[in-house]
């Protein structure tokens, strides 16, 4: 017989919140000592909660009422907070949000890497609203509501949040979510469009630098295509269609939209495609690049290796500073666009290579070249495999930019405890305000 499903006790219970999880939920203890993670609760609060899930080691719950509020609690700006899964921390003051992320980073260093930075860097922050220039809206036609929903997933990811606007998304699209939903609801293919991706660059073009990519599971009628073009013209969007995989993406309007963002500190313009990876927060990105360069301390005669280089977000600013920089990226399309960006900006001292940094690199030509400094910005999985292959003794300094504190902590442990490097400094950067996402940076020097 199948095992019985554990029964969830729906009886409200009172609990004191002692901490905050990495995903922004309050941490409490049942009288029997079992941990319970409470959505919508903050450290120092007493709340009435209701259980929503249970497992062997912990329970999950949601806040019903705040009995004793934390001094750090604020009223969420968004009416959809708590239902929409796009944000997790709008009820926590902004200055405390970044401190919570710093605690997550330091706890990961201690628990996973068994290392401690000699210096904790001041947190890097910028505007907390209207910052998100890249993302994906889910789309779902809901017959019971007789409407099409466009938005982020709810906290229960089976559902799409019914939102009209988003204050964390750049206003060019954040203020137009309801209009986008109305457009799609009027299309013949409204049940065949599962998502719309948005990405924003500099608004110097006739499409305002904003592009939407409509994923569609069936061919669009001419009437639908004309309706989408009309919407794009009205709201100054470029529109791309995606009938299949990534390679199927093609422009609908205008015929050849040009997307780019600038890095004025370095007199650079980086061109990109609508599904390319770019940093979500434009203002924070510029500050992050400068922060990384300051920590790397490159000298004019240095050769720098930039791993996971993407479009050249760090590589090209570095090229303004050093004798030569080599960027390595796994996605061939991004490598070609990085090369094109170097040429577009008149940089002859930036070289780019395509290589899978999770595989054997011994045959790669750049592995046999000498470098003075290393910068790396890996995906969530981190850089453990590539670090084990690099001749680390050649580097005078390493700067590691991370989007996942656990993988950074693991890799820091390898560098410090197995390779004898020192973790000189580390800190957090608020790339995604109001979410639990932790962006961080660390600087290492040889002993």
Beta strands, then each sheet from edge to edge (+ up, - down):
strand 1: 13-16
strand 2: 19-20
strand 3: 26-29
strand 4: 35-39
strand 5: 46-54
strand 6: 58-68
strand 7: 119-120
strand 8: 134-142
strand 9: 147-151
strand 10: 195-200
strand 11: 210-215
strand 12: 237-242
strand 13: 250-253
strand 14: 259-263
strand 15: 268-272
strand 16: 303-307
strand 17: 324-329
strand 18: 350-354
strand 19: 373-376
strand 20: 397-402
strand 21: 421-429
strand 22: 439-446
sheet 1: 1+ 5- 6+ 4+ 3- 2+
sheet 2: 7+ 21+ 22- 20+ 19+ 16+ 17+ 18+
sheet 3: 9+ 8- 10+ 11- 12- 13+
sheet 4: 14+ 15-
end
